[in-house]
Structure formats: C-alpha cells, structure tokens
Amino acid sequence: MKLNHLDLQVPDVQRCAEFFEAHFGFVWNGNRKSPAIAILSGPDGFVLVLQRMKEGDSGYPEGFHLGFLVDDVATVRAQHERMSASGLASSGIIENNRGVMFYVQAPGDVTVEVSCRRVA
C-alpha cells in the first residue's frame, strides 16, 4: 500500500500553495487562481491537496504537523537557514535520539517538520 495524498484545510489556499512550491519543490497542478483548492505534486510523486477551510472551523490539534525527511544533517541546516532568511517563523535546530530537525510555520498555521534520521 502506498500513501497517495494528504488533504489539508487552510484559510488561504494560494499563500499555502506558494509556500510548498517555493520551499519544498512542489508543482502546482490545475487552476493556480482557485481560492478553494490547490493540488500539488511533490518531487517524489506525493500529492498535497490544499482546500479552503470552512468559515468557523478551528485549526489543527496541538502537535499536528507534516514532516519531510531529508538525507543528511547538512540539508536540514541549509533548509533551516533558507527558511529563516526568508522570514518564516521556525524553531531552532533540534537534535535528539530521533535525529536532527526543525519546525516551521506554513501559512494557515500548518506546522512543518524537516528532519533527518540519526545514523547509528
């Protein structure tokens, strides 16, 4: 079984889609002007669907996040530097038993993790 897609509900589809396009290499499929939905394809074929959050809906539960796994610590650090330099709110670099990571806030209050696994 292969995970096909993730559908996130966001208040501003356009801004969130531009974030994933600019920082994670997603390609926008279909109508770029739709305020209601964006379908994005990732470099590995993963599909990220962004839909406009319904009026009155609350955000995501505490701890909810989307994670990207990269190959090495240098890539985590470089991505952190690029995203911080562009003014995005992010955590510092975290190192623990799971690996090396950081968290950044995408538009729409979606938390995104970028990490690499600890090499034994």
N, C-alpha and C positions, 0 to 999 in steps of 0.2 A: 504494500500500500504506500502511496506517495501523497504527501500533503500537497493539495492543489492550490489553495489560496487562503488569504486572510482578509476579512472584511472589517474595516474599522469605521466607526461612526465619528465624524469630526464636524466642528461648526463651520470651517472654511475649507472646502474641498480643494480649491485652487491653490491656496497657500501651502497646505499639507502636501499636495502632489508635487509642487515645485521643490519642497524640502527633500523629498525622497529622490526626486530626479537629480537635484544638484549634489546631494551628499552621499548617495548610495547607488548611483548608476542606473536607477530605474528608467524605463522608457514609457512614455505616456501613449496609450493606445486609444484610439477613438477620438471623440469630441473634446478638445482641450478647453473649450469655452463653457462646458456644462458646469453649473453651480451645484448640481445634485449628485454627480457620480464621476469618478475617475478610475480607470482600470490601468494599472501599471504593471509592466513586466520587469522582473529583476534580471541581472546578468546571468543567473543560473536557471532562469525559466520560471521562477516563483512568481505568482501573480498576487499583487496587493490591490485590493479594491477599497476605495475611499468613498463613503457615502455621506451626504449631509445629514447631520444629527437632527432629529426631530425637535421642534420647539418644546422646551420644558424638560427634555431628557437630561439626566445628570451625567457627569463624566465617568471615567473608569474607576474601578475599585482600587484602593491603595495596593501598591505592589504590582499592578498590571503593567506589563511592558512587552515590547517587541525586541528580540535580540538578534544581532548579526554576529556571526562567528568569522573571525579572520585567522590567517595562518600564523602570525607571529606578533610579538610584543612591539616591534618597530612599527607595524601597521596600525596597531591600537594607538600608539603615541602620536603618529603622524595624523591620523584621523582626528584625534582629540585636539591637536594643535590647529588644524584647519577649521574645525567647527568652532573652537573657542575664538579664533581670529575673526570669524565671521559674525561674532556677537551672540552666538547661541548660548543659552544657559546650560551649563554642564557641570557635572561633578568633577572632582579631581580624578586622577588615575588611582584605581583601587587594585591592590594586589592581595590575593588570599589563596586558600587551598584550591579553589576552582580555577584560578588563572589571573589574568590581568584584564581590567575592564574599566569602562567609564559609562556614565549615563548622560543623555542629553534630552532636552525637551523639544519635541517637534511641535509645530503649530497645532493647536487643538488640544494641548496638554497631553499628548501621547509621549510616554517615556520610551526612549530607545536605548538599548544597551549595545555597546560594541566591545567584543571580548575575544581573547584567545585562551585556549586551554593551557593549563600548567603542564609542562613537559616534565616527566619523571626522570 
